[in-house]
Amino acid sequence: MLGYFSKIYDAELPHRAKTVYMYLKDRSNTQGQCYPAIGTIAKELHLSRCTVERAIQDLITAGFLKKEQRWRKKGGKSSLLYTLIEEE
């Protein structure tokens, strides 16, 4: 058994999406949530920001990821919250 990556391995997704999914999984909490910046993901994976953004959209479209904008108390934008969607 391949463990928690088996569904992502079997999915018809580009390599970029699988790589970003594994990155987010590695950094997520027990609820499957994390909030790294696009620039941080790109830098650590040695990918362009555009490639990371496309990968995130691939994952959302395929039903593996949910993205929510977080807001500061005074109304300004904060980081994005990513939630991994894991079906049992």
N, C-alpha and C positions, 0 to 999 in steps of 0.2 A: 504494500500500500504506500502511496506517495505522500500521505498526510494531507495537511491543509492546502497544499499547492496543487493537488491533483486536478481540481476543476479548472484552474487557470492553465495548467499544462495542456489539458484537453481542448480548451477553448480555441476557436478560430480567431485569434488575435495576433496583431503584429508583435514582433519581439519587443519593441519599445513599450507596449502596454504591459506585457508580462514582467518586464524589468521594473517598471514603475510600481506595479502592484506589489511585487516582492519587497521593494523599498518601503512602501507604505505599511505593509504587513509587519515588517521588521521594526518599525517605529511606532506602531499603534499600541494603545492601551488595551486593557482586557475587554473593553466595549468595542474594539475595532476602530477607534478614532485616533486621529493625529492631525497636526496642523503645520507641517513644514511649508516654507515658502517655495514657490516655483523655482526661484533662483538657487535655493539650497539644494533642491532635488537635482536640478540640472548640473550644478557644480559637482556634487558628490557622485553622480552617475556618469559624468563626462558626456552629457547630452546638451543640446541647445534648449533654450527655454521653449521655443516653438515645438520641438519634439516632445518635450514633457507635457505641454498643453494638449497636443494631439493625443498622446497616450492617455491622459486623464479623460479626455472626451471619448476615446475608444472604450475605456473601462466603464464610464457612465452609460454609454449606449448599450453595451453588452450586459448591463445589470450587475456589475461587480463593485461599483463605487457610487457613493452619493457625495455631492459637494455642496456645502452651505457657506454663505458669506457670514463672517462674524463681524460684530460692530463694537466700537468703543463706547463707553458710557456717554461721551459727549456727541455721539452720532457719527463719528468718522469710521471708515472701513478699517477692520483689523484683518487678521489672517483668515484664510479659508479653512474650514473644518472638513476633513475627509473622513467618511465612514465607510469601511469595507462591508460589503453585503455578502454574508456567508450563509448559504443555504445548507441545512443539515441533510 
